[in-house]
């Protein structure tokens, strides 16, 4: 995870903004606090939270028209919103993000939408398989 994070972060800093790379970098930035280093094997990255917020803004945050971004950001905000800022605010934002994702894509996401997409794909395929999805 750490190697991919560093590669994508370097690209982001050089101006790369492709959608898939941005989604993966959003996830990998978040993983710096969502799971402990013993699980992720990632080095400490003090810039990760600021980077997450920059990518969130790049996708236009809650106003985004990208249903996948809205879906994955809602999961991140529910699972570890405390790392994004005020936990109550991010819990409420997660509900709005999920609702907007469903508004744009009422059928939601199945695990197949995330196949072949590395750690990002495996993580969100697991969530997409949940009955609560």
WODA-V834420 format. One record per residue. RES is the residue in one letter. PHI is phi in whole degrees, -180 to 180 (NA if undefined). OMEGA is omega in radians with two decimals (999 if undefined). Layout:
BEGIN
res=RES phi=PHI omega=OMEGA
res=RES phi=PHI omega=OMEGA
END
This chain:
BEGIN
res=X phi=NA omega=-3.06
res=X phi=-65 omega=3.14
res=X phi=-63 omega=3.12
res=X phi=-65 omega=3.11
res=X phi=-58 omega=-3.10
res=X phi=-63 omega=3.13
res=X phi=-65 omega=-3.13
res=X phi=-68 omega=3.11
res=X phi=-63 omega=3.12
res=X phi=-61 omega=3.10
res=X phi=-62 omega=3.12
res=X phi=-60 omega=-3.13
res=X phi=-66 omega=3.10
res=X phi=-90 omega=3.06
res=X phi=102 omega=3.11
res=X phi=-68 omega=-3.10
res=X phi=-138 omega=3.12
res=X phi=-67 omega=-3.02
res=X phi=-57 omega=-3.09
res=X phi=-62 omega=3.11
res=X phi=-63 omega=3.13
res=X phi=-67 omega=3.10
res=X phi=-64 omega=3.14
res=X phi=-66 omega=3.14
res=X phi=-68 omega=3.05
res=X phi=-57 omega=3.14
res=X phi=-63 omega=-3.09
res=X phi=-67 omega=3.06
res=X phi=-62 omega=-3.12
res=X phi=-64 omega=-3.12
res=X phi=-63 omega=3.10
res=X phi=-64 omega=3.08
res=X phi=-122 omega=-3.10
res=X phi=-69 omega=3.10
res=X phi=-130 omega=-3.12
res=X phi=-71 omega=3.14
res=X phi=-55 omega=3.12
res=X phi=-63 omega=3.12
res=X phi=-90 omega=-3.04
res=X phi=-88 omega=-3.06
res=X phi=62 omega=-3.14
res=X phi=-99 omega=3.07
res=X phi=-77 omega=3.08
res=X phi=-60 omega=3.13
res=X phi=-140 omega=-3.10
res=X phi=-57 omega=-3.12
res=X phi=-81 omega=-3.00
res=X phi=-59 omega=-3.12
res=X phi=-66 omega=3.11
res=X phi=-64 omega=3.12
res=X phi=-66 omega=3.10
res=X phi=-56 omega=-3.13
res=X phi=-65 omega=3.10
res=X phi=-65 omega=3.13
res=X phi=-70 omega=3.06
res=X phi=-56 omega=3.12
res=X phi=-67 omega=3.11
res=X phi=-57 omega=3.12
res=X phi=-83 omega=-3.11
res=X phi=74 omega=3.02
res=X phi=50 omega=-3.10
res=X phi=-66 omega=3.14
res=X phi=-89 omega=-3.08
res=X phi=-57 omega=3.05
res=X phi=-105 omega=-3.13
res=X phi=-97 omega=-3.05
res=X phi=-64 omega=3.13
res=X phi=-69 omega=3.08
res=X phi=-57 omega=-3.13
res=X phi=-60 omega=3.14
res=X phi=-63 omega=-3.08
res=X phi=-69 omega=3.10
res=X phi=-64 omega=3.11
res=X phi=-65 omega=3.11
res=X phi=-65 omega=3.13
res=X phi=-60 omega=-3.13
res=X phi=-68 omega=3.10
res=X phi=-74 omega=-3.03
res=X phi=-70 omega=-3.09
res=X phi=-146 omega=3.11
res=X phi=-65 omega=3.13
res=X phi=-59 omega=3.12
res=X phi=-84 omega=-3.11
res=X phi=-95 omega=-3.07
res=X phi=147 omega=3.13
res=X phi=-62 omega=-3.04
res=X phi=-62 omega=3.12
res=X phi=-64 omega=3.11
res=X phi=-64 omega=-3.12
res=X phi=-75 omega=3.04
res=X phi=-65 omega=3.09
res=X phi=-66 omega=3.11
res=X phi=-62 omega=3.14
res=X phi=-59 omega=3.11
res=X phi=-64 omega=3.12
res=X phi=-68 omega=3.11
res=X phi=-61 omega=-3.13
res=X phi=-65 omega=3.13
res=X phi=-63 omega=3.13
res=X phi=-67 omega=3.09
res=X phi=-59 omega=3.14
res=X phi=-68 omega=3.09
res=X phi=-64 omega=-3.11
res=X phi=-80 omega=-3.09
res=X phi=-133 omega=-3.03
res=X phi=-58 omega=-3.13
res=X phi=-75 omega=3.13
res=X phi=70 omega=-3.08
res=X phi=-128 omega=3.04
res=X phi=-106 omega=3.10
res=X phi=-56 omega=-3.14
res=X phi=-60 omega=-3.14
res=X phi=-64 omega=-3.04
res=X phi=-113 omega=-3.12
res=X phi=-62 omega=3.06
res=X phi=71 omega=-3.06
res=X phi=-120 omega=3.03
res=X phi=67 omega=-3.12
res=X phi=-60 omega=3.09
res=X phi=-56 omega=-3.11
res=X phi=-63 omega=3.14
res=X phi=-62 omega=-3.12
res=X phi=-64 omega=-3.05
res=X phi=-80 omega=2.99
res=X phi=-64 omega=3.09
res=X phi=-60 omega=3.12
res=X phi=-68 omega=-3.13
res=X phi=-64 omega=3.14
res=X phi=-79 omega=-3.10
res=X phi=-70 omega=3.07
res=X phi=-60 omega=3.13
res=X phi=-75 omega=-3.13
res=X phi=-63 omega=999
END
